[in-house]
Amino acid sequence: MLAVYTVTIIADKETCPLLLSNGNLIEKQDLGDGRHMARWHDPFMKPSYLFALVAGDLAMIEDSFTTMSGRDVALRIYVEHGKAARAGYAMDLAQALDAMGRGALRAGI
């Protein structure tokens, strides 16, 4: 069964400064008691086994690309602290897949 997901994550700010899920961050809030909240909405229908939720303390590497329609999209990869240098290949792969997709579209594949 496919579904659209909206999730609210509440966690301790000190131990879980990062709150992630599928889709778009639609709200975040400091709850004032050492906790914070993030609400994510993924508008694309998917099976439950593709749903993801992460709460923790992770490092991030970031880049961006521009879609064929001209929209800027942020690429973020989260890793354990001290291991960001090892994740560069994942960013390279994400950008290579985008470039391959553009080439396939131009070639009519």
Secondary structure, DSSP 8 states (H G I E B T S, - for coil): --EEEEEEEEEETTT--EEEESSEEEEEEE-SSSEEEEEEEEEEEE-GGG--EEEE--EEEEEEEE-TTS-EEEEEEEE-TT-GGGGHHHHHHHHHHHHHHHHHHHHT-
